Every structure is written in structure tokens, then in C-alpha cells.
């Protein structure tokens, strides 16, 4: 039997606009993605706040929180070859329904039990917390209420302490560092949040074990590490082509082809520091990590540049 399963771990599926059609289109697209073995993340911030009027019916919107269980149960229902899917739901910190969002798992353990939830934090909010000032909750430019930033921050901390959620995503920082924001704006993250992605974006993930690059004398083996980073970058780039017909959705295939994004990362950081005789929480550790990750980053970009010379630039390159 020919079983089609994506090699990519996870995807982001964008809710196109604030309409019932878009919400259920996203649910259907996530279900198809789960069927192919991929997890999904989406952002709810596009949806109007609870209590807002619904044009044409005379009713009121339930807001983004009202749809969270629907997305969660969709994740539970569609099996990935015997195991349930994975899902991330996010909401901007300045959305008027943010307080309902962050506390949804506090009083009922069955609420949104098949999804992770995280808050998209902004520079503006963090500055308001630091300065203990007011913070506006707004949607499409309209201010719905004003809260004390520090109180909202403390509520997030209380909820995270009690239920392990919500997670925190420093969204402005992520978009500031995103090297393809000009062509593929970030929308949300995959369920484990290691990679922020645009609509249709996929996690083509691979990790390098840093522990393997410390010799018997506790020295970091730079040349061997650079060689591995180069090979891994090329390997993941090859996976893009091999996997093109294994995506569930056309938007996922097109994004993979046009952006050629790879998610090369690391593991074994703590083990590396132990073998080098460096205390984990020391200034020496921070400097060492900076040096190692600069080599990692520079080598990956250099290899990517070499690939562009060999294969041509990725189609969305500007």
C-alpha cells in the first residue's frame, strides 16, 4: 500500500479572515495536514472579539476563545497513523479577549486539552510591564479596554504556574529577526514553538548534537562542527525537493518550493558545557554559546549561498 506521509514535522495554517468560512476552511486544512502526519499551528488574532455584532444575523460573536475547543477536538479526532495530531493556538497580547484566552485551561482540565496555547508578546507590552503603565486592548484599531500591563503579566504568570500554559512568544523579536518577513510574513508557530512560520510554512527540522564536537581535552572542534553544519544544511535542502509531493495542501507545497526554508537547530548544549568544564549559568557559558552559534549561523548562511550559486536563488528571494 502506498502511504503518503510528509517528512516535515509541522505546519502553520493561517485563518484567512474573520469569517465562518475561513474558520472552517482552516479546520478542514488542518485535518488534511494531520492525516499526512503533520502538526499545525494557527493564530486566532484575526477573529473579532466576543460580543461584537455578526453582520446579517443580528447575533453576537463568541470571539476567538469560542472556537478553541473546536480546533482542539479536530486535532484529537484525526489520527496520524495511530497517534493524535499536535496543535498550537496563539493570540496577540493586545487582543480584547486575551484575558479569556490565557485563563481558558485554569478551571476545567478538559478545555482545549488537545492544543498548546501561547501568547504573542509585543515590545509595546513588555515596555508597559517594565514601566508599570496602562496597556490598550484593541482590534482593527479600535480600543475596547485599557488594563494595567503588570496585572495582565501577573495573570499570565499565575495561569502558567497553575496549568503550565500559556507559553510566551516574543513575537516582535521573532519578526525583527525573520529574514523573509518581506515576502512571507510570520503568522504563528508550530505546536512546539521552535519555528515561527508564515501561512503554509513547514518545519523541515534537523538538529546537531553539540556534545559530539568536544574533544577529550575539553576543546570545541570548530572545523568538524563547520563541516557538519554544511552537510546538514545541504541535507535539509534536499529534503525540500524529495518532500514536495508529500504535503497535504497546495499552499504548503508552494511555500516550501518558493521559500526553501530549513529548520536546522542544535541539541546537547548543556552536555557540551559540562564536557568543556563551563558552568551553565556563567558569563563564560554565554560567551561560549555566542561563539558556537556564530559559527553555526555563518556556516549555514555560507552553505545556503553556495546552494544558490549551484541551484539558483529561492524563488521569493529579493
DAKA-V44208 format. One record per run of one state. SS is the DSSP state (helix for helix, strand for strand, loop for the rest). FROM is the first residue (numbers start at 0). TO is the last residue. Records with the same first field share a line. If there is no record, write none. Layout:
SS=FROM-TO / FROM-TO
//
This chain:
loop=0-8 / 12-18 / 35-37 / 43-51 / 53-58 / 60-62 / 77-77 / 80-81 / 84-85 / 92-96 / 102-114 / 121-121 / 131-132 / 139-140 / 163-165 / 177-186 / 189-194 / 197-200 / 202-203 / 214-218 / 220-220 / 246-248 / 259-261 / 267-267 / 275-281 / 311-317
strand=9-11 / 38-42 / 52-52 / 59-59 / 78-79 / 82-83 / 86-91 / 115-120 / 133-138 / 141-147 / 166-169 / 187-188 / 195-196 / 201-201 / 204-208 / 213-213 / 219-219 / 262-266
helix=19-34 / 63-76 / 97-101 / 122-130 / 148-162 / 170-176 / 209-212 / 221-245 / 249-258 / 268-274 / 282-310
//
